[in-house]
Amino acid sequence: MFSNLFFAIVVSYLIGSIPFSLIFAKLFTDTDVRQKGSGNVGATNVLVTTGKKRAAILSVFFDILKGFVAVAISKILFGADIYAYTAGLFSIIGHDFPVFLGFKGGKGVAATTGVLIALNPIAIWFCLLIYIVSISISRYLILSSIITIGFIPFILWFLGEGLFGIIFGILAFLLALFVHRNDIIRLLSGKEAKFDRGVA
């Protein structure tokens, strides 16, 4: 069991660490997103710094895909929920703290989306509904993402995913709070721009 768990952790972390946003920004415009805009290795910063929608879309797609693939591999090889949820969590950690970029990565929203699709596809529809309602009310992209991730443990519990699902959801939410800590500070200080007023 422990060797399988170690395998799931290492492989999922390495998959999550692949910096697709950096790769596609470089391919399309030779831009290093770590040096421009927010400095975040994520699709939003790709769009802001390169102006290339295709690069941003590809970044989102492959960030979602890597979360999905990490969980799918563990499901195929090991089956049990503990491996799938562990793989999902560590693929998100890999995205947020990639070994290939000195542990400075993105915010993990797209990777979390891919993980949820692989764990329970129904969960993503609940998340989408919560996100739409939240952004319609608040008009803040970051706040809506955090709120949505905060509902994940409840959604997984409601869908009968059991203890591992609840634990995964709680840890994913705590991780989201940590990587978004500066965004939360901007929100509380009123410095975060609403999505219909452009990107700060």
HUWO-V114899 format. One record per residue. N is the residue number from 0. PHI is phi in whole degrees, 0 to 359 (999 if undefined). OMEGA is omega as a letter, one per 40 degrees, with the letter a starting at -180 (NA if undefined). BURIAL is # if it has 16 or more other C-alpha atoms within 10 Angstrom, else .. Layout:
N/PHI/OMEGA/BURIAL  N/PHI/OMEGA/BURIAL
This chain:
0/999/a/.  1/293/i/.  2/293/i/.  3/294/i/.  4/294/i/#  5/297/i/.  6/299/a/.  7/298/a/#  8/296/a/#  9/294/a/.  10/296/a/#  11/294/i/#  12/297/a/#  13/293/i/#  14/297/i/#  15/296/a/#  16/283/a/#  17/295/a/#  18/274/a/#  19/298/i/#  20/298/i/#  21/294/a/#  22/297/a/#  23/288/i/#  24/297/i/#  25/293/a/#  26/296/a/.  27/275/a/.  28/221/a/.  29/60/i/.  30/267/i/#  31/264/a/#  32/295/i/#  33/287/a/#  34/256/a/.  35/226/i/.  36/60/i/#  37/281/a/#  38/80/a/#  39/278/i/#  40/272/a/#  41/211/a/#  42/297/a/#  43/299/i/#  44/291/i/#  45/298/a/#  46/295/a/#  47/294/a/#  48/274/a/#  49/255/a/#  50/71/a/.  51/258/a/.  52/297/a/.  53/297/i/.  54/296/i/#  55/293/i/#  56/296/i/#  57/295/i/#  58/297/i/#  59/298/a/#  60/301/a/#  61/285/i/#  62/292/i/#  63/295/a/#  64/298/a/#  65/292/i/#  66/295/i/#  67/297/a/#  68/296/a/#  69/301/i/#  70/290/a/#  71/300/i/#  72/299/a/#  73/294/i/#  74/296/a/#  75/292/a/.  76/281/a/.  77/239/i/#  78/80/a/.  79/297/a/.  80/302/a/#  81/300/i/#  82/288/a/#  83/295/a/#  84/290/i/#  85/295/i/#  86/299/i/#  87/299/a/#  88/297/a/#  89/283/i/#  90/289/i/#  91/292/i/#  92/300/i/#  93/298/i/#  94/294/a/#  95/287/a/#  96/227/a/#  97/287/i/#  98/297/a/#  99/285/a/.  100/238/i/.  101/66/i/.  102/67/i/.  103/241/a/#  104/237/a/#  105/265/a/#  106/256/i/#  107/85/a/#  108/293/a/#  109/295/i/#  110/298/i/#  111/297/i/#  112/300/i/#  113/297/i/#  114/298/a/#  115/296/i/#  116/300/a/#  117/286/a/#  118/286/a/#  119/202/a/.  120/304/a/.  121/295/a/.  122/300/a/#  123/291/i/#  124/288/i/.  125/297/i/.  126/298/a/#  127/298/i/.  128/297/i/.  129/297/a/#  130/296/a/#  131/297/i/.  132/296/a/.  133/296/a/#  134/287/i/#  135/293/a/.  136/275/a/.  137/272/a/.  138/68/i/#  139/250/i/#  140/296/a/#  141/297/a/#  142/300/a/#  143/296/i/#  144/295/a/#  145/295/i/#  146/299/a/#  147/298/i/#  148/296/i/#  149/297/i/#  150/275/a/#  151/304/i/#  152/300/i/#  153/290/i/#  154/296/a/#  155/294/i/#  156/296/a/#  157/299/a/.  158/276/i/.  159/78/a/.  160/282/i/#  161/82/a/.  162/299/a/.  163/298/i/#  164/295/i/#  165/295/i/#  166/298/i/.  167/302/a/#  168/299/i/#  169/296/a/#  170/295/i/.  171/296/i/#  172/292/i/#  173/298/i/.  174/296/i/#  175/297/i/#  176/299/a/#  177/292/a/.  178/287/i/#  179/260/a/#  180/302/i/.  181/290/i/.  182/294/i/#  183/296/i/#  184/298/i/.  185/296/i/.  186/298/a/#  187/293/a/.  188/268/i/.  189/77/a/.  190/261/a/.  191/277/a/#  192/281/i/#  193/284/a/#  194/295/i/.  195/271/i/.  196/241/i/.  197/95/a/.  198/263/a/.  199/291/NA/.
